Amino acid sequence: MRKFWFKNLEKLKKSEKTLRSVYESMLSFGPCVFFEWREGNTVRTTTYGEFARLSEQAAVALKNRVAAPRGSYIGLAMENCPEWVISFWALLMAGFRPVLLNTRMSPAQLDAVIAAVGARAVVTKTAVRDIDIAFESLAQRTTHNAQCTMSDNAERNPDNNCALGIEHCALNWEDVFALTTSGTTGAPRVFAFDGASVCALILSSEYFLRKNSAITYNARGDAKFLAFLPFYHIFGLITNLMWFGFFGRPFIFLPDYRPETIRYTCRRHGITHFFAIPLVWNGIASFVRREAAAQGQDKKLEKALKFSISLQNAFPRFGKWVARKMFRDVREKIFGDKICFCISGGGYLRDDALYVLNGLGYPLYNGYGMTEIGITSVELSKKAKQRIKGTVGKPFPGTEYDIGSDGTLLVRGGTVHFAEIKDGKEVARDPSAFFSTGDFFDRDKQGNYYIRGRSDEVIIAESGENLPPDAIEKKFDLAYAENFCVFGVHEDGTTRIILLIQPQKDISSAQLNEMLLSVYETDKKLPAAEKISKVLLTSEALPVSAGSKVQRALVREGYLSKSLFAPAVDLARYGDAGAVRDENYKKTLAEVQQVFAKTLNLPIESVGEHGNFLLDFGGGSLEYFSLLAELSKNFNVQFDITENYLATPAEFTGFIVKR
């Protein structure tokens, strides 16, 4: 397997190093499966050969129907699907330059990008804007299920593909495409890349192969990649589509992005490689911890994870095998047993996520890159104890890292964009100059790099200390949050650190209370300069970039303009609920639960500590006032609902014991 990978890389080194060079390498895998997806209970596939025929047909149609000169930018706006891949290559073949649009941008942001590049049209899944381009159903075109297993001496015949002959030869290739980014600032920018930079990124995979061959290892050679990361983002485009499409591997497409769909797809299709953003890995780690705690197995889990990490550190390959056996039942509930290589990128990854995932036998490696520079480093140690440190490793060969005087990372190399596009013009970048990423970095004595946060989001504390919000966010484990972010504002003559939480849509009041209690407990342990000033809850979806990072500038703007509906939470009240569980607290809680049960005519065992009077127990206003009267009588405490609205036994108990 590894010999085959090196052989393909050697061919690329000797090629013209264009995007067409990459495409022609893909053509050599004619009978191998490229796309795989599920329609109901049926698994559909498309081979590389069929992909080539569809791409070239689409290229001819685009060339004939889009009235734009060669070299014009054409927008590509789709979520991940086979049609996205076909359209990307078809646009290049037809002589156009694809600009990859983030479909999750606002209409105003999309219009700004289209205007910046002077795009003449936008290709969607069903049409070019104002020009119909119909894609014949892939399900109808692909009735075969050909599989292809690579061997060390595998040779592919380029003539086996389904090209269009004369029409194919008439196509006039372009070698440039553009990526958009809004980062966390909300202002879209557009950067141009060419075949040379893409080939440099693909050739960097040689460093992977020599440093850690586990990325190619699979017992039966049937590596499958989950097409989870959006292809319009640098992480998904390069580490998924370009790297592994170049080596002829199959991609599995998701019908939707619900957690249960992702887990089922991984098990059903036998996914072996899963690259994702920190939000996914953080969520999985929280899920595992939460399930263990609910079953009273948290101490047992911790002991097993510690043993697993130690064994993997001493005997990497054997240790992973043992971990898969130890955690077979847990893994079956998550992604199944086939996954053998995972990468996190595009944001700040919690240390515990690295610890839990690696401990479970899902080798998780942390990496770094950004739209403007490509993917430039990944921690590739075979030793688990190195992977869980949070380092993003060392720069790939051909890429230089340096840390500027302000603490931000500087990057130089062949993978960096060659121009930024503004007002329809390409503003060339000096290839010999370092590019400032704007990310704070540290470097250890071994030359490994660690990301600390964005310089343009830093919060200046009252003490004058610079606080990256990413570093504060990393300390919170919000199990029932759809998304959340920390940002700073200056109001009332002081700097405030605000935590904004978007709870999951189906969250129960008990789960909400549990999550806010964990916020209180975490906040208690933070240094004085990092303590949260205000906690906000919102039902509105937080604005995110292509890499799924929350756009803090937009959140801050919404907060200051009061256009964001996000009521404040009295965190101190949850602190009352989190008071020390001494004997007095426990005795009071038991009595309060009895009053709840009596007032609502419920069995005492159904009155949970964090159950909500209205939402969970179905109480009404009359019952609520009866509850207040009974508790006032029993504990000689007066309740003023205009000052403190209490809803759970824990909240009432915390209020009572403070008096």
C-alpha positions, 0 to 999 in steps of 0.5 A: 500500500505505502509503495503505491502511495509513494509511486503516485507522489513520484509521478506528481513530482515529475508532472507539470504540477497543475490541477489537470495533473491531479485530475489525470491521476484520478482518471487512472482509478477508472473501475474504483468506487469514488462516491458512495451514498445511501438512498433509503436502504440501498447503497449507491456508488459511482466509480472514478471512470463514471465521475470522469464522464459526468465531469466532462459532459458537464464541462461541455455543457458549461462551456456551451451555455455560460457566456463568459470568457476563459478565466472568468470566475464562476461561483460554486454553491453546494453542500457536499455531494457528488455534484459538487465534485463533478462541478468543480472539475467541470468548471476548470475543464471548461476554462473557468475559475471556480470560487467556492462559496460557503452556503452558510454565509448570509445572502449579503456576504455571498453577494459581497464575494460574488461582487469581489471576484466579478463572478459571471454565474453561480452553479448550484446543485440544479442550475447555473444562475439563470442557466439550466444545467440538469444533472442526470440522476447518479442513481440511474447512471450507476448500477454497478458496485465495483470495488477496487483494492490497492496493492503494492504493485497496482497499475491503473490504465488511464484508457479505462476511464469514461472520457469523451474523446474529441470533446475532452480534447477541445476543453481548455483547462484553467488552473486557478480557483478561489476560496472564501473566508469570513473567519470570525470577523464576518467580513468575507475575503477571497484568496486565489490558489493555483495547481502548484499550491494544490500539488504542494499540499498533496506532496506534503502527504509524503511527510505523513507517510514517512512520519506515521504510516498509520494513515494508510494502514487498513487490514484489507486495504478498503479505506473509506473517507467520510465526506463530512468537512465542507469541500468549500473550506480548505480543510475539507478540500485538501485533507479529504478531496485532494489528498485521498481523491488523488490516491483513488479512495472512496468518499461516503456522503451523508444524507444530513449532518445529525449526530445519529446520522453520522454515527450510523453512516460510520458503522453502516459504510465502514468508515476508516478515516474521519476528519472533523472540526473540534466541535465534533470531537468535543461533543463525543468526549462529553457524550462518553463522559456523560454516559459513564456518569449516568451509569455510575461508571465514571471512575471505571472509565477514567481508570481504563482510559489511563491504562489505554493511553499508557499502553498505547504510549509504550506499544502504539500498535498493540495498544490501539488493538487492546483499546479497541477490544477494551472499549468495543461496546462504547465504540459500537455506540459511537462510530463503530470499530473500523475507524483507524485515523482521525484529524481535528482542525479548524479550531481550538480542541479541548484537551479532554477530547484528545484524551478520551478519543485516543483512549478509546482507540480512535487515534486523534491527531491535532492539526493546523491550517487556514484558508490563506495558507492551506494545511501546514502542520499536524501532530503525527506522533505514534505515541498517545501521550504526545498526541494528547498534549494539544500540539499541532506538530511541526510545519510540513517540509517546504513550509516555514513557521516563525513566531513574530514579536507580537506572539502571532504565527508567521508562515511562508511556503508554496502552499500559501495563496498567490493573490487576494481578489479585491474588486474583481482584481487579483492583488498578488502576494510576495511569495518570499514574504511571511504571511501573518496568520493572526493566531497566537502560538507557542513553541516548546523545546522540541519545536512543536507548536501550540495554538493559543487563540486569535489576536483580533479577538483578544480580550484586554482584562482590567489588569491589562492581561491579554486573554484569548477567548478560545483559551477560556472557551476550552475550559467549558464542557457544555454537554447540551449546547448546540454552540457557544462562544466567549467574547469581550465587551467594554461597557459601563466603564469596565471590560466584561467577559460574556459567555453566550450559549445556544442550547440544543433544541430538544434540551430539557429543563433538567439538562439546562440546569445541569449545564448551567451548574457546570458553568458555575462550577467551571467559572469558580475555578477560573483565574480572577481575570478570566471569570465570566461576567455574564451568561446569556442564553439564545435560541438563535443559531450563532453565525459561523464561518466556513470552518464552523467557528463562531463569528465573534465580531457578529455576535458582539455586534448583535449584543451591543446593538441589542439585535441579538435576543439573549436573556441573561442568566443569574449564574449565582442562582445556579451557584446556590444549587451547587452549594456544598452538599453538607448534611444540612443541604441534603436534609433540606433538599429531601424536605423540599422534594417532599413538599414538591411531591405533596403539592403536585400529588407526585410520587417522591421518587419522580421529583428530581433535584433539578426538575422544573416545577412548570416544565417537568412537573406540570405545575400551574400558578395555583400550585406554585403559590401553594408550594411557596406557602408550604415552604415558607411555613416549613422553613420560616423563609419569605419568597419574593418571586419578583426578585427571585423566581425559583423553579427546581428543588435545588434552587429552592434548597440553595435559597433556603440554606443561604438564609 
